[in-house]
Protein backbone atom coordinates (compact mmCIF):
# COMPACT_ATOMS: atom_id res chain seq x y z
CA UNK A 1 0.00 0.00 0.00
CA UNK A 2 1.38 3.38 -0.98
CA UNK A 3 2.49 5.77 1.73
CA UNK A 4 1.04 9.24 2.45
CA UNK A 5 -2.42 8.52 1.17
CA UNK A 6 -4.97 11.30 1.11
CA UNK A 7 -6.77 11.90 4.38
CA UNK A 8 -9.57 9.47 5.15
CA UNK A 9 -12.39 11.98 4.69
CA UNK A 10 -15.90 10.65 4.02
CA UNK A 11 -15.59 11.77 0.40
CA UNK A 12 -12.27 10.00 -0.10
CA UNK A 13 -13.58 6.83 1.54
CA UNK A 14 -16.66 6.95 -0.68
CA UNK A 15 -14.48 7.30 -3.78
CA UNK A 16 -12.30 4.36 -2.75
CA UNK A 17 -15.39 2.28 -2.02
CA UNK A 18 -16.81 2.99 -5.47
CA UNK A 19 -13.51 2.13 -7.14
CA UNK A 20 -13.31 -1.17 -5.22
CA UNK A 21 -16.93 -2.02 -6.01
CA UNK A 22 -16.27 -1.43 -9.70
CA UNK A 23 -13.16 -3.60 -9.46
CA UNK A 24 -15.12 -6.47 -7.85
CA UNK A 25 -17.83 -6.39 -10.52
CA UNK A 26 -15.24 -6.39 -13.30
CA UNK A 27 -13.38 -9.38 -11.85
CA UNK A 28 -16.68 -11.25 -11.66
CA UNK A 29 -17.39 -10.40 -15.29
CA UNK A 30 -14.07 -11.14 -16.96
CA UNK A 31 -11.46 -12.29 -14.46
CA UNK A 32 -8.71 -10.42 -12.65
CA UNK A 33 -6.08 -10.70 -15.38
CA UNK A 34 -8.35 -8.96 -17.89
CA UNK A 35 -9.17 -5.94 -15.70
CA UNK A 36 -7.18 -2.74 -16.21
CA UNK A 37 -7.07 0.54 -14.31
CA UNK A 38 -8.87 2.10 -17.26
CA UNK A 39 -11.64 -0.46 -16.89
CA UNK A 40 -11.99 0.35 -13.20
CA UNK A 41 -12.23 4.11 -13.59
CA UNK A 42 -14.62 3.87 -16.52
CA UNK A 43 -16.93 1.54 -14.58
CA UNK A 44 -16.76 3.76 -11.48
CA UNK A 45 -17.17 6.90 -13.64
CA UNK A 46 -13.98 8.54 -12.46
CA UNK A 47 -10.79 9.46 -14.29
CA UNK A 48 -7.33 7.93 -14.01
CA UNK A 49 -6.05 10.90 -12.02
CA UNK A 50 -8.63 10.19 -9.32
CA UNK A 51 -7.58 6.55 -9.18
CA UNK A 52 -3.91 7.46 -8.74
CA UNK A 53 -4.74 9.86 -5.91
CA UNK A 54 -5.74 6.78 -3.92
CA UNK A 55 -3.81 3.83 -5.37
CA UNK A 56 -0.48 3.16 -7.00
CA UNK A 57 -1.76 0.51 -9.40
CA UNK A 58 -4.00 -2.55 -9.69
CA UNK A 59 -2.03 -4.60 -7.11
CA UNK A 60 -2.43 -1.73 -4.64
CA UNK A 61 -6.23 -1.60 -4.92
CA UNK A 62 -6.25 -5.41 -4.77
CA UNK A 63 -4.42 -5.41 -1.44
CA UNK A 64 -6.66 -2.68 -0.04
CA UNK A 65 -9.75 -4.67 -1.01
CA UNK A 66 -8.38 -7.86 0.57
CA UNK A 67 -7.39 -6.05 3.77
CA UNK A 68 -10.74 -4.32 4.11
CA UNK A 69 -12.77 -7.50 3.66
CA UNK A 70 -10.44 -9.52 5.94
CA UNK A 71 -10.89 -7.01 8.76
CA UNK A 72 -14.64 -6.76 8.23
CA UNK A 73 -15.04 -10.54 8.40
CA UNK A 74 -13.23 -10.53 11.76
CA UNK A 75 -15.23 -7.59 13.08
CA UNK A 76 -18.70 -8.67 11.97
CA UNK A 77 -18.19 -12.14 13.38
CA UNK A 78 -18.11 -10.80 16.93
CA UNK A 79 -19.58 -7.28 17.04
CA UNK A 80 -23.02 -8.43 18.25
CA UNK A 81 -21.58 -9.82 21.48
CA UNK A 82 -20.70 -7.93 24.65
CA UNK A 83 -17.12 -8.57 25.79
CA UNK A 84 -16.92 -10.59 28.98
CA UNK A 85 -20.58 -11.69 28.89
CA UNK A 86 -21.23 -15.40 28.45
CA UNK A 87 -23.51 -16.36 25.55
CA UNK A 88 -25.68 -19.46 25.97
CA UNK A 89 -25.71 -21.14 22.55
CA UNK A 90 -29.17 -22.57 23.28
CA UNK A 91 -30.51 -19.01 23.28
CA UNK A 92 -28.99 -18.07 19.93
CA UNK A 93 -31.31 -17.33 17.02
CA UNK A 94 -31.22 -16.48 13.32
CA UNK A 95 -29.90 -12.98 14.03
CA UNK A 96 -27.00 -14.19 16.16
CA UNK A 97 -24.32 -14.16 13.42
CA UNK A 98 -23.70 -10.81 11.74
CA UNK A 99 -21.10 -12.58 9.59
CA UNK A 100 -23.67 -14.51 7.56
CA UNK A 101 -25.68 -11.39 6.72
CA UNK A 102 -22.46 -9.53 5.93
CA UNK A 103 -21.45 -12.21 3.43
CA UNK A 104 -24.89 -12.16 1.83
CA UNK A 105 -24.86 -8.36 1.55
CA UNK A 106 -21.39 -8.53 -0.02
CA UNK A 107 -21.95 -11.59 -2.20
CA UNK A 108 -20.43 -9.88 -5.24
CA UNK A 109 -17.10 -10.01 -3.40
CA UNK A 110 -17.56 -13.53 -2.05
CA UNK A 111 -18.47 -14.77 -5.52
CA UNK A 112 -14.81 -14.05 -6.37
CA UNK A 113 -14.01 -17.20 -4.39
CA UNK A 114 -15.78 -19.19 -7.11
CA UNK A 115 -13.72 -17.87 -10.01
CA UNK A 116 -10.50 -19.34 -11.36
CA UNK A 117 -9.06 -16.00 -12.50
CA UNK A 118 -9.39 -14.22 -9.19
CA UNK A 119 -7.38 -12.39 -6.54
CA UNK A 120 -4.26 -14.39 -5.53
CA UNK A 121 -4.44 -15.88 -2.05
CA UNK A 122 -8.16 -15.17 -1.70
CA UNK A 123 -9.00 -18.80 -0.96
CA UNK A 124 -6.89 -18.70 2.21
CA UNK A 125 -8.22 -15.38 3.48
CA UNK A 126 -11.70 -16.40 4.64
CA UNK A 127 -10.68 -19.35 6.86
CA UNK A 128 -7.71 -17.35 8.12
CA UNK A 129 -9.92 -14.40 9.11
CA UNK A 130 -12.44 -16.68 10.84
CA UNK A 131 -9.66 -18.56 12.62
CA UNK A 132 -8.01 -15.36 13.87
CA UNK A 133 -11.38 -14.09 15.10
CA UNK A 134 -12.02 -17.33 17.01
CA UNK A 135 -8.47 -17.74 18.30
CA UNK A 136 -8.04 -14.13 19.44
CA UNK A 137 -11.50 -13.45 20.84
CA UNK A 138 -13.61 -16.53 21.63
CA UNK A 139 -13.44 -18.80 24.67
CA UNK A 140 -15.84 -21.74 24.38
CA UNK A 141 -17.30 -23.91 27.13
CA UNK A 142 -17.49 -27.47 25.91
CA UNK A 143 -20.15 -30.12 26.26
CA UNK A 144 -18.24 -32.80 28.14
CA UNK A 145 -14.52 -32.69 28.80
CA UNK A 146 -13.20 -32.00 25.31
CA UNK A 147 -10.72 -29.19 24.66
CA UNK A 148 -12.44 -26.98 22.09
CA UNK A 149 -10.28 -23.92 22.70
CA UNK A 150 -7.10 -25.27 21.15
CA UNK A 151 -5.80 -23.59 18.02
CA UNK A 152 -6.24 -26.88 16.16
CA UNK A 153 -9.92 -27.14 17.01
CA UNK A 154 -10.55 -23.49 16.15
CA UNK A 155 -8.78 -24.03 12.84
CA UNK A 156 -11.14 -26.97 12.23
CA UNK A 157 -14.11 -24.71 13.04
CA UNK A 158 -12.84 -21.99 10.71
CA UNK A 159 -12.40 -24.32 7.75
CA UNK A 160 -15.74 -26.01 8.41
CA UNK A 161 -17.54 -22.66 8.51
CA UNK A 162 -15.77 -21.58 5.34
CA UNK A 163 -16.84 -24.77 3.59
CA UNK A 164 -20.50 -24.15 4.45
CA UNK A 165 -20.30 -20.53 3.32
CA UNK A 166 -18.65 -21.35 -0.01
CA UNK A 167 -21.10 -24.18 -0.66
CA UNK A 168 -23.87 -21.65 -0.03
CA UNK A 169 -22.28 -19.34 -2.61
CA UNK A 170 -21.83 -22.14 -5.17
CA UNK A 171 -25.53 -22.90 -4.88
CA UNK A 172 -26.48 -19.32 -5.61
CA UNK A 173 -27.40 -18.39 -2.04
CA UNK A 174 -30.63 -20.35 -2.36
CA UNK A 175 -30.94 -20.64 1.41
CA UNK A 176 -31.61 -17.46 3.32
CA UNK A 177 -29.01 -15.97 5.68
CA UNK A 178 -31.30 -17.00 8.54
CA UNK A 179 -31.25 -20.64 7.38
CA UNK A 180 -27.45 -20.69 7.11
CA UNK A 181 -27.18 -19.08 10.55
CA UNK A 182 -29.45 -21.73 12.04
CA UNK A 183 -27.32 -24.43 10.42
CA UNK A 184 -24.15 -22.99 11.97
CA UNK A 185 -25.83 -22.63 15.35
CA UNK A 186 -26.92 -26.28 15.21
CA UNK A 187 -23.33 -27.36 14.56
CA UNK A 188 -22.04 -25.17 17.40
CA UNK A 189 -24.62 -26.60 19.79
CA UNK A 190 -23.31 -30.09 19.12
CA UNK A 191 -20.05 -29.42 20.97
CA UNK A 192 -20.43 -26.18 22.98
CA UNK A 193 -22.95 -24.89 25.47
CA UNK A 194 -21.65 -21.34 25.54
CA UNK A 195 -18.86 -18.89 24.76
CA UNK A 196 -17.41 -15.60 25.93
CA UNK A 197 -15.84 -12.79 23.93
CA UNK A 198 -12.63 -11.85 25.69
CA UNK A 199 -12.29 -8.14 26.55
CA UNK A 200 -9.68 -6.40 24.43
CA UNK A 201 -7.52 -5.47 27.43
CA UNK A 202 -7.15 -9.17 28.30
CA UNK A 203 -5.72 -9.82 24.82
CA UNK A 204 -3.09 -7.07 24.96
C-alpha positions as CSV (number, residue, x, y, z in Angstrom):
1,X,0.0,0.0,0.0
2,X,1.4,3.4,-1.0
3,X,2.5,5.8,1.7
4,X,1.0,9.2,2.4
5,X,-2.4,8.5,1.2
6,X,-5.0,11.3,1.1
7,X,-6.8,11.9,4.4
8,X,-9.6,9.5,5.1
9,X,-12.4,12.0,4.7
10,X,-15.9,10.6,4.0
11,X,-15.6,11.8,0.4
12,X,-12.3,10.0,-0.1
13,X,-13.6,6.8,1.5
14,X,-16.7,7.0,-0.7
15,X,-14.5,7.3,-3.8
16,X,-12.3,4.4,-2.7
17,X,-15.4,2.3,-2.0
18,X,-16.8,3.0,-5.5
19,X,-13.5,2.1,-7.1
20,X,-13.3,-1.2,-5.2
21,X,-16.9,-2.0,-6.0
22,X,-16.3,-1.4,-9.7
23,X,-13.2,-3.6,-9.5
24,X,-15.1,-6.5,-7.8
25,X,-17.8,-6.4,-10.5
26,X,-15.2,-6.4,-13.3
27,X,-13.4,-9.4,-11.9
28,X,-16.7,-11.3,-11.7
29,X,-17.4,-10.4,-15.3
30,X,-14.1,-11.1,-17.0
31,X,-11.5,-12.3,-14.5
32,X,-8.7,-10.4,-12.7
33,X,-6.1,-10.7,-15.4
34,X,-8.3,-9.0,-17.9
35,X,-9.2,-5.9,-15.7
36,X,-7.2,-2.7,-16.2
37,X,-7.1,0.5,-14.3
38,X,-8.9,2.1,-17.3
39,X,-11.6,-0.5,-16.9
40,X,-12.0,0.3,-13.2
41,X,-12.2,4.1,-13.6
42,X,-14.6,3.9,-16.5
43,X,-16.9,1.5,-14.6
44,X,-16.8,3.8,-11.5
45,X,-17.2,6.9,-13.6
46,X,-14.0,8.5,-12.5
47,X,-10.8,9.5,-14.3
48,X,-7.3,7.9,-14.0
49,X,-6.0,10.9,-12.0
50,X,-8.6,10.2,-9.3
51,X,-7.6,6.5,-9.2
52,X,-3.9,7.5,-8.7
53,X,-4.7,9.9,-5.9
54,X,-5.7,6.8,-3.9
55,X,-3.8,3.8,-5.4
56,X,-0.5,3.2,-7.0
57,X,-1.8,0.5,-9.4
58,X,-4.0,-2.6,-9.7
59,X,-2.0,-4.6,-7.1
60,X,-2.4,-1.7,-4.6
61,X,-6.2,-1.6,-4.9
62,X,-6.2,-5.4,-4.8
63,X,-4.4,-5.4,-1.4
64,X,-6.7,-2.7,0.0
65,X,-9.7,-4.7,-1.0
66,X,-8.4,-7.9,0.6
67,X,-7.4,-6.0,3.8
68,X,-10.7,-4.3,4.1
69,X,-12.8,-7.5,3.7
70,X,-10.4,-9.5,5.9
71,X,-10.9,-7.0,8.8
72,X,-14.6,-6.8,8.2
73,X,-15.0,-10.5,8.4
74,X,-13.2,-10.5,11.8
75,X,-15.2,-7.6,13.1
76,X,-18.7,-8.7,12.0
77,X,-18.2,-12.1,13.4
78,X,-18.1,-10.8,16.9
79,X,-19.6,-7.3,17.0
80,X,-23.0,-8.4,18.2
81,X,-21.6,-9.8,21.5
82,X,-20.7,-7.9,24.7
83,X,-17.1,-8.6,25.8
84,X,-16.9,-10.6,29.0
85,X,-20.6,-11.7,28.9
86,X,-21.2,-15.4,28.5
87,X,-23.5,-16.4,25.6
88,X,-25.7,-19.5,26.0
89,X,-25.7,-21.1,22.6
90,X,-29.2,-22.6,23.3
91,X,-30.5,-19.0,23.3
92,X,-29.0,-18.1,19.9
93,X,-31.3,-17.3,17.0
94,X,-31.2,-16.5,13.3
95,X,-29.9,-13.0,14.0
96,X,-27.0,-14.2,16.2
97,X,-24.3,-14.2,13.4
98,X,-23.7,-10.8,11.7
99,X,-21.1,-12.6,9.6
100,X,-23.7,-14.5,7.6
101,X,-25.7,-11.4,6.7
102,X,-22.5,-9.5,5.9
103,X,-21.5,-12.2,3.4
104,X,-24.9,-12.2,1.8
105,X,-24.9,-8.4,1.6
106,X,-21.4,-8.5,0.0
107,X,-21.9,-11.6,-2.2
108,X,-20.4,-9.9,-5.2
109,X,-17.1,-10.0,-3.4
110,X,-17.6,-13.5,-2.1
111,X,-18.5,-14.8,-5.5
112,X,-14.8,-14.1,-6.4
113,X,-14.0,-17.2,-4.4
114,X,-15.8,-19.2,-7.1
115,X,-13.7,-17.9,-10.0
116,X,-10.5,-19.3,-11.4
117,X,-9.1,-16.0,-12.5
118,X,-9.4,-14.2,-9.2
119,X,-7.4,-12.4,-6.5
120,X,-4.3,-14.4,-5.5
121,X,-4.4,-15.9,-2.0
122,X,-8.2,-15.2,-1.7
123,X,-9.0,-18.8,-1.0
124,X,-6.9,-18.7,2.2
125,X,-8.2,-15.4,3.5
126,X,-11.7,-16.4,4.6
127,X,-10.7,-19.4,6.9
128,X,-7.7,-17.3,8.1
129,X,-9.9,-14.4,9.1
130,X,-12.4,-16.7,10.8
131,X,-9.7,-18.6,12.6
132,X,-8.0,-15.4,13.9
133,X,-11.4,-14.1,15.1
134,X,-12.0,-17.3,17.0
135,X,-8.5,-17.7,18.3
136,X,-8.0,-14.1,19.4
137,X,-11.5,-13.4,20.8
138,X,-13.6,-16.5,21.6
139,X,-13.4,-18.8,24.7
140,X,-15.8,-21.7,24.4
141,X,-17.3,-23.9,27.1
142,X,-17.5,-27.5,25.9
143,X,-20.2,-30.1,26.3
144,X,-18.2,-32.8,28.1
145,X,-14.5,-32.7,28.8
146,X,-13.2,-32.0,25.3
147,X,-10.7,-29.2,24.7
148,X,-12.4,-27.0,22.1
149,X,-10.3,-23.9,22.7
150,X,-7.1,-25.3,21.2
151,X,-5.8,-23.6,18.0
152,X,-6.2,-26.9,16.2
153,X,-9.9,-27.1,17.0
154,X,-10.6,-23.5,16.2
155,X,-8.8,-24.0,12.8
156,X,-11.1,-27.0,12.2
157,X,-14.1,-24.7,13.0
158,X,-12.8,-22.0,10.7
159,X,-12.4,-24.3,7.8
160,X,-15.7,-26.0,8.4
161,X,-17.5,-22.7,8.5
162,X,-15.8,-21.6,5.3
163,X,-16.8,-24.8,3.6
164,X,-20.5,-24.2,4.5
165,X,-20.3,-20.5,3.3
166,X,-18.6,-21.4,0.0
167,X,-21.1,-24.2,-0.7
168,X,-23.9,-21.7,0.0
169,X,-22.3,-19.3,-2.6
170,X,-21.8,-22.1,-5.2
171,X,-25.5,-22.9,-4.9
172,X,-26.5,-19.3,-5.6
173,X,-27.4,-18.4,-2.0
174,X,-30.6,-20.4,-2.4
175,X,-30.9,-20.6,1.4
176,X,-31.6,-17.5,3.3
177,X,-29.0,-16.0,5.7
178,X,-31.3,-17.0,8.5
179,X,-31.3,-20.6,7.4
180,X,-27.5,-20.7,7.1
181,X,-27.2,-19.1,10.5
182,X,-29.4,-21.7,12.0
183,X,-27.3,-24.4,10.4
184,X,-24.1,-23.0,12.0
185,X,-25.8,-22.6,15.4
186,X,-26.9,-26.3,15.2
187,X,-23.3,-27.4,14.6
188,X,-22.0,-25.2,17.4
189,X,-24.6,-26.6,19.8
190,X,-23.3,-30.1,19.1
191,X,-20.0,-29.4,21.0
192,X,-20.4,-26.2,23.0
193,X,-22.9,-24.9,25.5
194,X,-21.6,-21.3,25.5
195,X,-18.9,-18.9,24.8
196,X,-17.4,-15.6,25.9
197,X,-15.8,-12.8,23.9
198,X,-12.6,-11.9,25.7
199,X,-12.3,-8.1,26.5
200,X,-9.7,-6.4,24.4
201,X,-7.5,-5.5,27.4
202,X,-7.1,-9.2,28.3
203,X,-5.7,-9.8,24.8
204,X,-3.1,-7.1,25.0
